[in-house]
Amino acid sequence: MPIIIAFVAGLLMSAGIAYSQMIDPEKVLGFLTLNAHWDPSLILVMASALAVYSTGYWLFAKKDKPLFAGQFHLPGKKQLDKPLLLGSLLFGAGWGLVGYCPGPALAAISSGSSGTLAFIACMLLGWFISRKLPI
């Protein structure tokens, strides 16, 4: 059952990203580039996501366990460390330069765009390389 719930959640996220046009790098770059053609629509998408997450957190945070698992799996780290800071820097740089982050890139894979496929290939390569580095 948990795999079905994860699949449905991923499908809903992909549909939301596609519907809000966040699979279009130009739309994202229009928000990140502060010029005369600035597009504030990404703020609405982020605010909507925050509202959904906050509601879910409010409803389920005080529960002893999730509905379909034996326990909650919360992050154990409480401090900022080198891998987190480096990963955040790379994520932000990639998002700002290309207009994609992993979720929208995977949602846009069906477009077959060479730019999208190249981004995903580089993202996977970076992921594999990061697993080998002693950071």
Buried (B, 14 or more C-beta within 10 A) or exposed (E): EEEEEEEEEEEEBBEBBBEBBBBBBEBBBBBBBEEEEEBEBBEEBEEEBEEEEEEEEEEEEEEEEEEEEEEEEEEEEEEEEEEEEEBEEEEEEBBEEBBBBBBBBBBBBEEEBEBBBEBBEEBEEEEEEEEEEEE
